Amino acid sequence: MDDERGFESYVVVHNIAKRHNVGTLARSATAFGVSELILVGRRDFNAFGSHGSSSHLRFRHFHSLSDAHLFLKERDCDICGVEITDNAAAVNQHPFKKSTAFLFGNEGTGLSAKECEICDFFVYIPQYGCGTASLNVTVAASIVLHHFGVWAGFSERTRDGNKFVVAERPVKQVKRNFCTESADSIAEERKSRRENATNGFFDESEEGDSPSNLLNAMFGDK
Ligand SMILES: C[S@@+](CC[C@H](N)C(=O)[O-])C[C@H]1O[C@@H](n2cnc3c(N)ncnc32)[C@H](O)[C@@H]1O
């Protein structure tokens, strides 16, 4: 658990089909203080090898949803399915209790029965207009993550003019979460860097101006 904020949020990417949606999801995740983006199944995210974005968002990979579920339960997280279901609570009622991992549905089919099974509760976003049955998944994610940040009392980022101040790229990716003085933290940091490298999330040698580097394009835009 993050000592400063008390509660943490996670985004689980399991069945999101469109790559550009994963990139946009990652951008919103950094904006709304998400601790980790958890990729389940697919790990071919070389197109997301942006040095800059990886420094501000931690990625973790699991082969199966049950492995991800186990990890999140070990961290004492609730799993919140974001879906328009009968038993879902309106997200603006802030039905959160503790650190929470958010699971979003596929663009075409929504949350699957298997995904619903691991959810502790569901939230939906009330809609008021008559023209669409649902939102784009990344728009839905932004709204939900923002509400969680409000509920959890995350500190608002400092602004400078018309922008929020972007942090200096951390020298070491896990520095924020671990005391760098201890042997444990150094071991954890090395492990994390090794994992990130082997998972292919971040190509540290990549300069980031490759046209295939979607995240960098997204984070670097004005
Ligand atoms: C485009 S929607 C899926 C629509 C799909 N055709 C269906 O009917 O289930 C993609 C995902 O965005 C999220 N979403 C979109 N609008 C939402 C809303 N109003 N409340 C909660 N989740 C929403 C859900 O996670 C949903 O599975």
The ligand as an SDF file (V2000), in Angstrom:
LIG
                    3D

 27 29  0  0  0  0  0  0  0  0999 V2000
  -18.1030   -0.0910  -25.6000 C   0  0  0  0  0  0  0  0  0  0  0  0
  -18.3960   -0.7670  -24.0340 S   0  0  0  0  0  0  0  0  0  0  0  0
  -18.9900   -2.4010  -24.4160 C   0  0  0  0  0  0  0  0  0  0  0  0
  -20.2760   -2.4040  -25.0620 C   0  0  0  0  0  0  0  0  0  0  0  0
  -20.7740   -3.7890  -25.3900 C   0  0  0  0  0  0  0  0  0  0  0  0
  -21.3330   -3.7510  -26.6780 N   0  0  0  0  0  0  0  0  0  0  0  0
  -21.7990   -4.2500  -24.4060 C   0  0  0  0  0  0  0  0  0  0  0  0
  -22.9350   -4.1130  -24.7290 O   0  0  0  0  0  0  0  0  0  0  0  0
  -21.4550   -4.7650  -23.3240 O   0  0  0  0  0  0  0  0  0  0  0  0
  -16.7890   -1.1770  -23.5120 C   0  0  0  0  0  0  0  0  0  0  0  0
  -16.6000   -1.1410  -22.0420 C   0  0  0  0  0  0  0  0  0  0  0  0
  -16.5950    0.2060  -21.5900 O   0  0  0  0  0  0  0  0  0  0  0  0
  -17.0990    0.2710  -20.2660 C   0  0  0  0  0  0  0  0  0  0  0  0
  -18.2770    1.1370  -20.2760 N   0  0  0  0  0  0  0  0  0  0  0  0
  -18.7460    1.8720  -21.2980 C   0  0  0  0  0  0  0  0  0  0  0  0
  -19.7800    2.6260  -20.9290 N   0  0  0  0  0  0  0  0  0  0  0  0
  -19.9890    2.3680  -19.6120 C   0  0  0  0  0  0  0  0  0  0  0  0
  -20.9110    2.8590  -18.6270 C   0  0  0  0  0  0  0  0  0  0  0  0
  -21.8350    3.7740  -18.9140 N   0  0  0  0  0  0  0  0  0  0  0  0
  -20.8110    2.3750  -17.3760 N   0  0  0  0  0  0  0  0  0  0  0  0
  -19.8820    1.4500  -17.0640 C   0  0  0  0  0  0  0  0  0  0  0  0
  -18.9910    0.9550  -17.9470 N   0  0  0  0  0  0  0  0  0  0  0  0
  -19.0410    1.4090  -19.1980 C   0  0  0  0  0  0  0  0  0  0  0  0
  -17.3970   -1.1490  -19.8480 C   0  0  0  0  0  0  0  0  0  0  0  0
  -16.2560   -1.6800  -19.2080 O   0  0  0  0  0  0  0  0  0  0  0  0
  -17.6420   -1.8050  -21.1920 C   0  0  0  0  0  0  0  0  0  0  0  0
  -17.4950   -3.1920  -21.1410 O   0  0  0  0  0  0  0  0  0  0  0  0
  1  2  1  0
  2  3  1  0
  2 10  1  0
  3  4  1  0
  4  5  1  0
  5  6  1  0
  5  7  1  0
  7  8  2  0
  7  9  1  0
 10 11  1  0
 11 12  1  0
 11 26  1  0
 12 13  1  0
 13 14  1  0
 13 24  1  0
 14 15  1  0
 14 23  1  0
 15 16  2  0
 16 17  1  0
 17 18  1  0
 17 23  2  0
 18 19  1  0
 18 20  2  0
 20 21  1  0
 21 22  2  0
 22 23  1  0
 24 25  1  0
 24 26  1  0
 26 27  1  0
M  CHG  2   2   1   9  -1
M  END
$$$$
